[in-house]
């Protein structure tokens, strides 16, 4: 399983949440988009 955290200003195109600070990509698929803290926490869980 390969995963990558992308940090930065992300424009989501979602009217309810138009911006995010991080994305977690797991096996080539976006698994999470939101806060950097939550992305890092989820990456640690997936890694275990």
N, CA, C and O atoms as a DFTB+ gen file, in Angstrom:
192 C
 N C O
     1  1       0.857      -1.180       0.000
     2  2       0.000       0.000       0.000
     3  2       0.896       1.234       0.000
     4  3       1.796       1.366       0.829
     5  1       0.637       2.123      -0.933
     6  2       1.387       3.364      -1.026
     7  2       0.460       4.519      -0.689
     8  3      -0.687       4.557      -1.135
     9  1       0.965       5.466       0.105
    10  2       0.158       6.638       0.434
    11  2       1.028       7.883       0.415
    12  3       2.231       7.832       0.670
    13  1       0.385       9.004       0.105
    14  2       1.060      10.290       0.003
    15  2       0.185      11.352       0.640
    16  3      -1.031      11.368       0.448
    17  1       0.819      12.247       1.406
    18  2       0.105      13.406       1.952
    19  2       0.513      14.615       1.129
    20  3       1.701      14.874       0.933
    21  1      -0.472      15.346       0.652
    22  2      -0.233      16.580      -0.102
    23  2      -0.663      17.733       0.786
    24  3      -1.820      17.804       1.201
    25  1       0.268      18.640       1.081
    26  2      -0.018      19.796       1.930
    27  2      -0.008      21.060       1.084
    28  3       0.843      21.220       0.209
    29  1      -0.947      21.952       1.342
    30  2      -0.991      23.212       0.612
    31  2      -2.406      23.759       0.590
    32  3      -3.282      23.275       1.307
    33  1      -2.619      24.746      -0.217
    34  2      -3.951      25.316      -0.392
    35  2      -4.630      24.591      -1.543
    36  3      -4.250      24.758      -2.702
    37  1      -5.633      23.789      -1.220
    38  2      -6.310      22.960      -2.204
    39  2      -7.704      23.529      -2.450
    40  3      -8.463      23.757      -1.508
    41  1      -8.032      23.756      -3.706
    42  2      -9.369      24.204      -4.088
    43  2     -10.168      22.955      -4.418
    44  3      -9.829      22.225      -5.350
    45  1     -11.235      22.705      -3.655
    46  2     -11.972      21.449      -3.774
    47  2     -13.104      21.478      -4.795
    48  3     -13.537      20.421      -5.253
    49  1     -13.584      22.638      -5.157
    50  2     -14.734      22.808      -6.048
    51  2     -16.033      22.355      -5.392
    52  3     -17.047      22.210      -6.074
    53  1     -16.021      22.130      -4.087
    54  2     -17.210      21.787      -3.315
    55  2     -17.751      23.074      -2.709
    56  3     -17.039      23.747      -1.963
    57  1     -18.979      23.423      -3.010
    58  2     -19.542      24.694      -2.531
    59  2     -19.588      24.767      -1.009
    60  3     -19.434      25.850      -0.444
    61  1     -19.792      23.650      -0.342
    62  2     -19.880      23.647       1.115
    63  2     -18.521      23.743       1.789
    64  3     -18.409      24.321       2.871
    65  1     -17.481      23.184       1.165
    66  2     -16.113      23.262       1.676
    67  2     -15.178      23.540       0.500
    68  3     -14.568      22.618      -0.042
    69  1     -15.064      24.817       0.104
    70  2     -14.320      25.132      -1.115
    71  2     -12.790      25.015      -0.997
    72  3     -12.097      24.942      -2.011
    73  1     -12.265      24.998       0.233
    74  2     -10.817      24.950       0.414
    75  2     -10.431      23.889       1.438
    76  3     -11.197      23.579       2.350
    77  1      -9.236      23.340       1.271
    78  2      -8.680      22.383       2.220
    79  2      -7.186      22.659       2.345
    80  3      -6.603      23.344       1.504
    81  1      -6.583      22.134       3.376
    82  2      -5.155      22.324       3.614
    83  2      -4.323      21.085       3.305
    84  3      -3.098      21.163       3.213
    85  1      -5.002      19.920       3.143
    86  2      -4.252      18.691       2.897
    87  2      -5.123      17.655       2.201
    88  3      -6.352      17.703       2.245
    89  1      -4.438      16.718       1.559
    90  2      -5.105      15.574       0.955
    91  2      -4.255      14.343       1.238
    92  3      -3.025      14.406       1.239
    93  1      -4.924      13.232       1.477
    94  2      -4.254      11.953       1.657
    95  2      -4.635      11.076       0.471
    96  3      -5.814      10.819       0.230
    97  1      -3.634      10.625      -0.261
    98  2      -3.852       9.759      -1.416
    99  2      -3.359       8.368      -1.037
   100  3      -2.199       8.189      -0.666
   101  1      -4.255       7.385      -1.134
   102  2      -3.931       6.006      -0.761
   103  2      -4.148       5.119      -1.970
   104  3      -5.258       5.045      -2.496
   105  1      -3.112       4.455      -2.409
   106  2      -3.159       3.573      -3.573
   107  2      -3.733       4.274      -4.806
   108  3      -4.495       3.680      -5.568
   109  1      -3.358       5.543      -4.991
   110  2      -3.770       6.293      -6.169
   111  2      -5.160       6.903      -6.106
   112  3      -5.634       7.463      -7.094
   113  1      -5.829       6.801      -4.943
   114  2      -7.185       7.314      -4.783
   115  2      -7.202       8.284      -3.603
   116  3      -6.590       8.016      -2.569
   117  1      -7.901       9.411      -3.756
   118  2      -8.023      10.347      -2.640
   119  2      -8.809       9.678      -1.521
   120  3      -9.970       9.311      -1.701
   121  1      -8.173       9.523      -0.368
   122  2      -8.817       8.900       0.787
   123  2      -9.352       9.951       1.752
   124  3     -10.276       9.675       2.517
   125  1      -8.779      11.158       1.725
   126  2      -9.196      12.220       2.639
   127  2      -8.775      13.557       2.070
   128  3      -7.697      13.681       1.489
   129  1      -9.627      14.563       2.234
   130  2      -9.295      15.947       1.902
   131  2      -9.831      16.802       3.035
   132  3     -11.020      16.748       3.351
   133  1      -8.956      17.595       3.649
   134  2      -9.374      18.443       4.765
   135  2      -8.183      19.062       5.475
   136  3      -7.307      19.650       4.841
   137  1      -8.155      18.926       6.795
   138  2      -7.096      19.552       7.592
   139  2      -5.803      18.733       7.528
   140  3      -5.829      17.517       7.335
   141  1      -4.687      19.420       7.694
   142  2      -3.387      18.754       7.679
   143  2      -3.255      17.811       8.868
   144  3      -2.701      16.720       8.738
   145  1      -3.758      18.222      10.017
   146  2      -3.654      17.389      11.218
   147  2      -4.391      16.061      11.030
   148  3      -3.866      15.002      11.373
   149  1      -5.592      16.120      10.491
   150  2      -6.378      14.906      10.280
   151  2      -5.748      14.021       9.212
   152  3      -5.753      12.797       9.346
   153  1      -5.212      14.611       8.167
   154  2      -4.546      13.824       7.112
   155  2      -3.360      13.075       7.689
   156  3      -3.162      11.901       7.375
   157  1      -2.567      13.729       8.527
   158  2      -1.414      13.080       9.153
   159  2      -1.850      11.970      10.091
   160  3      -1.228      10.908      10.124
   161  1      -2.921      12.200      10.862
   162  2      -3.422      11.176      11.774
   163  2      -3.919       9.957      11.008
   164  3      -3.633       8.824      11.394
   165  1      -4.655      10.178       9.935
   166  2      -5.162       9.067       9.127
   167  2      -4.025       8.312       8.449
   168  3      -4.081       7.087       8.335
   169  1      -3.006       9.016       8.004
   170  2      -1.859       8.358       7.379
   171  2      -1.176       7.433       8.375
   172  3      -0.742       6.341       8.010
   173  1      -1.079       7.860       9.625
   174  2      -0.461       7.022      10.656
   175  2      -1.313       5.789      10.922
   176  3      -0.770       4.707      11.148
   177  1      -2.636       5.926      10.899
   178  2      -3.530       4.789      11.123
   179  2      -3.417       3.797       9.972
   180  3      -3.326       2.590      10.197
   181  1      -3.422       4.301       8.743
   182  2      -3.339       3.420       7.578
   183  2      -2.011       2.684       7.519
   184  3      -1.935       1.551       7.044
   185  1      -0.960       3.344       8.011
   186  2       0.374       2.777       7.958
   187  2       0.529       1.600       8.921
   188  3       1.300       0.674       8.672
   189  1      -0.220       1.655      10.028
   190  2      -0.096       0.624      11.072
   191  2      -0.601      -0.717      10.633
   192  3      -0.559      -1.676      11.404
